[in-house]
Amino acid sequence: MFSIADNLQGVRNRIQKATETAQHAPQSVQLLAVSKTRSASEIDALYQLGVRDFGENYVQEGVDKIQSLPEHDIVWHFIGPIQSNKTRLIAEHFTWVHSLDRAKIAERLNAQRPSALSPLNVCLQVNIDHEASKSGVTPEQVPQLAALVATLPHLRLRGLMCIPDPDQGEASLRQAFARMKALFEQLKEQYPALDTLSMGMSDDLEAAIAEGSTIVRVGTALFGPRPAKNNP
Ligand SMILES: *Cc1c(COP(=O)(O)O)cnc(C)c1O
């Protein structure tokens, strides 16, 4: 039985080792703790160990936890599929959205972002493997959605995110991450302020970091296996 502190140390060691191997600066990769299905007290335990960025997939579940931890200076990231009737809660409660993949959602988030808050930081989700069932824009659609987001004053385009097909094997997974990096560098030529490539999870963070990830989204390796009931 590992404690959450041991798990965190293990994940930090993996990130450090992967950045060394890739010869990237140690601080070039951020840790986003994915806390879907986990309780506010489990989040607090990681917070007490120094983690400040947390990611949620379900809007109401995320907002409940945000409201139950009002004293915590947590940066909340929304990383799940976005339904248009949930955009207001996301715009009002989160600092980041990693999973933007539709013009209509971009426009709603922009319109609903309270002016008192800084612009919502946005990554475009890319369906890098062209999987039929997956969320995300195709690589070909990225420039068009990026151009729209760049015109919206209450959104700030920060980069790209992907969830590659995990069953494709190590070599093609690396290639998918490499295609994301190339797409990101191409987009940066037009938008030099882009700084975020959100890729890598518990099982593949080394491959993602090797190809240039700047933020890894880690759930299971920090909190242990998720209860099957809510596991999407
Ligand atoms: C659940 C989830 C993760 C974390 O997955 P683990 O395998 O538990 O690390 C990362 N990103 C997204 C979008 C997720 O839904």
The ligand as an SDF file (V2000), in Angstrom:
LIG
                    3D

 15 15  0  0  0  0  0  0  0  0999 V2000
   -8.5970   10.7080  -16.7720 C   0  0  0  0  0  0  0  0  0  0  0  0
   -7.7950   11.5980  -17.6280 C   0  0  0  0  0  0  0  0  0  0  0  0
   -6.4130   11.7500  -17.4510 C   0  0  0  0  0  0  0  0  0  0  0  0
   -5.6210   10.9660  -16.4020 C   0  0  0  0  0  0  0  0  0  0  0  0
   -5.5310    9.6370  -16.7510 O   0  0  0  0  0  0  0  0  0  0  0  0
   -4.6420    8.6160  -15.8890 P   0  0  0  0  0  0  0  0  0  0  0  0
   -4.4180    7.4790  -16.8080 O   0  0  0  0  0  0  0  0  0  0  0  0
   -5.4580    8.2490  -14.6940 O   0  0  0  0  0  0  0  0  0  0  0  0
   -3.4030    9.3110  -15.5100 O   0  0  0  0  0  0  0  0  0  0  0  0
   -5.7380   12.6490  -18.2510 C   0  0  0  0  0  0  0  0  0  0  0  0
   -6.3750   13.3680  -19.1940 N   0  0  0  0  0  0  0  0  0  0  0  0
   -7.6940   13.2530  -19.4010 C   0  0  0  0  0  0  0  0  0  0  0  0
   -8.3370   14.0790  -20.4510 C   0  0  0  0  0  0  0  0  0  0  0  0
   -8.4360   12.3710  -18.6420 C   0  0  0  0  0  0  0  0  0  0  0  0
   -9.7560   12.2510  -18.8680 O   0  0  0  0  0  0  0  0  0  0  0  0
  1  2  1  0
  2  3  1  0
  2 14  2  0
  3  4  1  0
  3 10  2  0
  4  5  1  0
  5  6  1  0
  6  7  2  0
  6  8  1  0
  6  9  1  0
 10 11  1  0
 11 12  2  0
 12 13  1  0
 12 14  1  0
 14 15  1  0
M  END
$$$$
